[in-house]
Amino acid sequence: MESLEIKSMYPDLEDLAKDAAKKYYNEMGDKDNAMHFYEKILYFQTQVKKGGLSV
């Protein structure tokens, strides 16, 4: 994810984080890792808003 962050691909990273969070929570029952990705989603949404991009 870090190399994509450098390129300001926040909307794409948000989608990846959503997929990962769903997989960890729904399929694996791993709430801790799911929470990590949900926090990333919020971070990426904030970055998109700061940059003037649409979510």
N, C-alpha and C positions, 0 to 999 in steps of 0.2 A: 504494500500500500504506500510506502514511503516514496517510491519513485513516481507514483501517480500524483501524490500530494505536491511534489515539486512542480509539476506541470499544471497545477491548478485545475485538476480534473475532479473537483469536488462533487458535482452531480453524479458522476460515475462511481466515485468512491462511496457516496451515500447509498446508491443501489447495491453495491457489493456488501456494504455493512448490513443493510436490511436483509439480504439473502443469508448472510452468515448468522445474524441474530436469530432468524427464523429457524435455521437448521439446528443451531445449538439448543434452542429452547424446545422446539417442537419434536425434533427427531432424537436428540440426544439427552434431553432433560437437564442440560447443563446451564443453570440459571446464571452462574457467575460469568461464564464466557459470553452468554447472551447479553448480559448487562453491559459488559465491556463494549460490545458492538453497538448497543443502543446509545451509549454515551458518545461513541464515534459519530453516529448518525446526527445527533444534536450538534456536535462540533462542526461537521461538514455543512449542515444547514446554516449555521451561523456564518461560516466562511463564504458561502454562496451569497447570503444577504449582504455581507460587507462588500463583496465584489460586484454587486449589482446584477448577478446572474439570477435567473429564475429557477425555482425548485421544481 
